[in-house]
Amino acid sequence: MKSCLWSCLWMCYIVVSVCANEVTFLTPMEMNLGEMESGRVIEGVIQFVNTGNDSVKISGVRTSCGCTVVETQKKTYAPGDTASIPFKLNTRGFKGKVHKSITIQFENEDPPTKLVKLIAHCLNYLECDPRYLAFTQIRVNQDTLLERQIRLTNHYKEPIRIQSIECEIRQLKIQFKNGLIQPDEKMIIIVELTPDQAYRKSSRLRIKTDNPRIEPIYMPVYVNIQE
């Protein structure tokens, strides 16, 4: 009889111990952030509730790479408290399906370490080729006209209108016939330079559209004209 009683008390102790530190996540452990233009910064929040009997304390939050940043202002949560952990995912340079993760580690073994997976589908709505322009190893010659071409391809489901193309290098002349690019079509931009004097400059070509979902394209430009 005593053995049975002790067994029951021991089981109750185990149940209480297990429930003492427990968290329930309000957000999915695998968060699908959807489809977006590559280069955007995605903001989100991870939330969980302390459903145990004791306080829980976050000892650390790690990300799978530097493109993901988390903020943990509060680390200790009493029973019933809701934790909110904001995060930002910078998709610059990514293309296609992206998998990242955030690891939340607690001070004690109970609750165990939690891994939250982030999934995003990054698209280049406006693809630019080449990635940079270079006018280098050139001699001064005012009778020469140098030309480079930029090809813009619209991968978006709707037409894209080029609103402006700017560069701080005033010697560059930028020409394009029609600012509207239909889906799956290309547009050619002509960049001209007359090497009439010696100088060395580096800047960026800024291509902006009228679509707020599409981030401006910044193309590096290098000019090196020698005597």
C-alpha angles and dihedrals in degrees: 000000000000089000090055091047093051090048091054092048090049092052091049089051091052092049092049091047092050093049093043093085114027135138130195118204117225092192123060119267086230110047117196105205093187132223123325144155112280110253098041123124111234117208125200144151132233113209134188136166125225099235094170133093098250136051118271124212128203109225096185147346120212131187128208093237143357093265088077121067126187132192122210109179094162123041107173121067126187122216109293095019120133118223121212118192112185118207138184126206117197109206096188110138094013125120130181125359113356125198120195133158143206119208119205114197123192128211095245130041088251114092094034125228112286126215119204115194122211121203124187133169109218121197133183098225089183113034118199126203125220106029093221142008124234129189099178139145089030128147124218110269120151092194093060125090115198120201135195127182129217119197118206118194122195111221092167123107092239135047116279122214119206105227101184144348115203138174133175092224099092094193090070118092116203122202133180128159105212126020094202118090118190121216113287091006131116135227126202121220118196119211115191132190131183109204095215095144140024118259143128122223140159126196143135133266109225116208113188129184132198091242112099090204092063118077117222115263116237112199119188114235125197125191123183116168119174133197 
